[in-house]
Amino acid sequence: MAHPDVEVGAMNGSPYGLLRDVLRIHDLQLCTPPPWGTLAALDLMGRPHVRWQTPLGTIPWLKSVPGSQAWGSVNLGGAMITAGRLVFVAGTLDQRLRAFDEETGAELWRAPLPVSAHALPMTYLAGGRQYVVIAAGGHDRLPSPIGDYLLAFTLPGPGAPVPDTATYPAAGVFVGEMRSGADRHATTLTLRAEGDSLGGTIEFTVPAATGTVTGRQAGDTLWLTIPFHSPEKRCDGTLGLRGELANGGRLLDGWLLFTGPCSGTPPDSGALSLWRQ
């Protein structure tokens, strides 16, 4: 495919096709004037009117540009309003979950996410404590990393869950799937500790390929470089991988990039979710 990172489809009943992408200029700025994302409250009492409107998020690669904090971010996701008159929303490219005052639109709280969360937050009660949950997976058509996370937040205090801050060893065998575009690569990744570094092997499909792993671990974050060869396509490539060990070290989840002759043009990016065996 000549344009792997855009939406392409048929237009039924016509001799034409569709190619949809975001129009950008230099520095990945959008061709439409800012603001590029806002959160707005509409007052429906009496004559409907906008009660307040505030910029939502930022564009990460423009954060050093003066005034960019007021431009907002391209966003995809919904807002949730609680009985406590808080509005929770994610959806932005700067990988944050935010809470706003329902009455004034003032931002009261924000928390970093591992990748963007283009989803609707939800809330529930358990053991007398309220939680706010968001699914964060990134987006394959927006300039953001891809992941596969479900995160829950609650207020600190007696009875609050204790965050898992343990560091888990990466050595072991992980089986699961890598995804890039429409391709799903069944994957077996074997890691072993080699002093302060990591080594190992990988096998995956689409195309069938094998490779040798080198990398390092810092905390629960892994950085791996994997040259591979595909006899099926008779080509070579390199797989760059950044992953996080989660769920007590049982899950390796993260972002990947294929480069070289075995990849597309531009290089194929995607995500992985592998479970320890």
WORAVEN-V563342 format. One record per residue. N is the residue number from 1. PHI is phi in radians with two decimals (999 if undefined). PSI is psi in whole degrees, 0 to 359 (* if undefined). Layout:
BEGIN
N:PHI:PSI + N:PHI:PSI
END
This chain:
BEGIN
1:999:132 + 2:-1.28:336 + 3:-2.26:76 + 4:-1.23:344 + 5:-1.82:15 + 6:-2.18:167 + 7:-1.52:125 + 8:-2.21:135 + 9:-2.76:168 + 10:-1.48:155 + 11:-1.98:95 + 12:-0.98:137 + 13:1.45:6 + 14:-2.42:162 + 15:-1.49:17 + 16:-1.98:162 + 17:-2.08:175 + 18:-2.14:134 + 19:-2.30:115 + 20:-2.08:127 + 21:-2.54:169 + 22:-1.57:128 + 23:-1.37:122 + 24:-2.30:155 + 25:-1.97:202 + 26:-1.05:154 + 27:1.05:22 + 28:1.04:24 + 29:-1.30:145 + 30:-1.32:154 + 31:-1.36:345 + 32:-1.56:150 + 33:-1.25:150 + 34:-1.24:163 + 35:-1.33:146 + 36:-1.69:353 + 37:-2.87:131 + 38:-2.41:159 + 39:-1.95:125 + 40:-2.23:147 + 41:-1.97:128 + 42:-1.85:122 + 43:-1.58:117 + 44:-1.69:2 + 45:-1.34:130 + 46:1.18:229 + 47:-1.44:117 + 48:-0.99:137 + 49:-2.71:161 + 50:-1.35:118 + 51:-1.37:316 + 52:-2.72:159 + 53:-2.60:131 + 54:-2.38:146 + 55:-1.01:141 + 56:-2.02:110 + 57:1.36:183 + 58:-2.43:163 + 59:-1.58:113 + 60:-0.95:318 + 61:-1.39:358 + 62:-1.97:9 + 63:-1.11:338 + 64:-1.48:354 + 65:-1.41:127 + 66:-0.99:134 + 67:1.54:352 + 68:-1.19:339 + 69:-1.11:340 + 70:-1.70:2 + 71:-1.56:341 + 72:1.27:179 + 73:-2.20:146 + 74:-0.92:132 + 75:-2.47:151 + 76:-2.48:107 + 77:2.80:168 + 78:-1.95:172 + 79:-1.94:148 + 80:-2.11:134 + 81:-1.92:131 + 82:-1.73:167 + 83:-1.13:339 + 84:-1.44:11 + 85:1.15:39 + 86:-1.97:144 + 87:-1.95:117 + 88:-1.79:133 + 89:-2.67:145 + 90:-2.12:235 + 91:1.43:350 + 92:-1.61:166 + 93:-1.39:348 + 94:-1.54:11 + 95:1.04:60 + 96:-2.40:148 + 97:-1.86:131 + 98:-2.19:155 + 99:-2.18:134 + 100:-2.12:154 + 101:-1.29:123 + 102:-1.07:328 + 103:-1.39:320 + 104:-1.97:340 + 105:1.45:6 + 106:-1.25:137 + 107:-1.33:124 + 108:-1.81:336 + 109:-2.85:150 + 110:-2.60:154 + 111:-2.45:139 + 112:-1.24:149 + 113:-2.09:154 + 114:-1.15:327 + 115:-2.54:173 + 116:-1.11:149 + 117:-2.04:94 + 118:-1.61:70 + 119:-2.70:173 + 120:-1.69:124 + 121:-1.10:157 + 122:-2.37:164 + 123:-2.39:153 + 124:-2.70:164 + 125:-1.90:138 + 126:-2.60:124 + 127:1.07:33 + 128:1.34:10 + 129:-2.12:139 + 130:-1.63:138 + 131:-2.15:148 + 132:-2.04:129 + 133:-2.13:143 + 134:-2.46:140 + 135:-1.63:126 + 136:-2.07:114 + 137:-2.26:0 + 138:1.22:198 + 139:-2.74:133 + 140:-1.42:357 + 141:-2.04:2 + 142:-2.04:153 + 143:-1.32:72 + 144:-2.54:153 + 145:-1.08:158 + 146:-1.81:142 + 147:-2.68:194 + 148:-2.74:76 + 149:-2.18:149 + 150:-2.25:120 + 151:-2.13:140 + 152:-2.11:138 + 153:-2.15:145 + 154:-2.64:163 + 155:-1.27:147 + 156:-1.25:166 + 157:2.38:180 + 158:-0.99:132 + 159:1.56:354 + 160:-1.26:142 + 161:-1.04:148 + 162:-1.55:122 + 163:-1.04:144 + 164:-1.44:104 + 165:-1.89:10 + 166:-1.21:152 + 167:-1.78:131 + 168:-1.93:143 + 169:-1.20:142 + 170:-1.47:339 + 171:-1.04:135 + 172:2.59:184 + 173:-1.92:127 + 174:-2.08:135 + 175:-2.24:139 + 176:2.99:228 + 177:-2.51:138 + 178:-1.86:147 + 179:-2.26:133 + 180:-2.50:116 + 181:1.07:229 + 182:-1.53:356 + 183:-1.50:140 + 184:-2.15:117 + 185:-1.84:106 + 186:-1.10:130 + 187:-2.36:139 + 188:-2.16:119 + 189:-2.04:123 + 190:-1.96:121 + 191:-2.05:145 + 192:-2.43:148 + 193:-1.37:134 + 194:-2.27:80 + 195:1.20:236 + 196:-1.54:3 + 197:-2.06:178 + 198:-2.13:144 + 199:-2.34:177 + 200:2.66:197 + 201:-2.41:163 + 202:-2.46:146 + 203:-2.32:134 + 204:-2.62:170 + 205:-1.97:170 + 206:0.98:70 + 207:-1.47:163 + 208:-1.07:127 + 209:-2.70:157 + 210:-2.32:155 + 211:-2.75:171 + 212:-1.94:135 + 213:-1.78:135 + 214:-2.30:149 + 215:3.08:194 + 216:-2.59:163 + 217:-2.22:133 + 218:-2.26:111 + 219:1.12:232 + 220:-1.79:15 + 221:-1.77:134 + 222:-2.02:139 + 223:-2.10:118 + 224:-2.17:141 + 225:-2.08:127 + 226:-2.34:94 + 227:-1.17:137 + 228:-2.43:161 + 229:-2.25:138 + 230:-2.03:105 + 231:-1.09:330 + 232:-1.10:316 + 233:-1.76:355 + 234:0.97:51 + 235:-2.57:167 + 236:-2.10:162 + 237:-2.86:179 + 238:-2.29:134 + 239:-1.91:118 + 240:-1.73:135 + 241:-2.41:132 + 242:-2.15:119 + 243:-2.31:162 + 244:-2.15:135 + 245:-1.47:126 + 246:-2.36:179 + 247:0.92:50 + 248:1.19:27 + 249:1.45:4 + 250:-1.47:337 + 251:-2.01:132 + 252:-1.95:115 + 253:-2.29:140 + 254:3.04:205 + 255:-2.10:148 + 256:-2.45:162 + 257:-2.53:122 + 258:-1.61:131 + 259:-2.30:167 + 260:1.69:182 + 261:-1.00:333 + 262:-1.44:357 + 263:-1.74:177 + 264:-1.49:186 + 265:-2.25:109 + 266:-1.22:174 + 267:-0.93:148 + 268:-1.45:127 + 269:-1.92:163 + 270:-3.09:203 + 271:-2.41:165 + 272:-2.45:149 + 273:-2.45:110 + 274:-2.19:139 + 275:-1.89:138 + 276:-1.20:136 + 277:-1.61:*
END
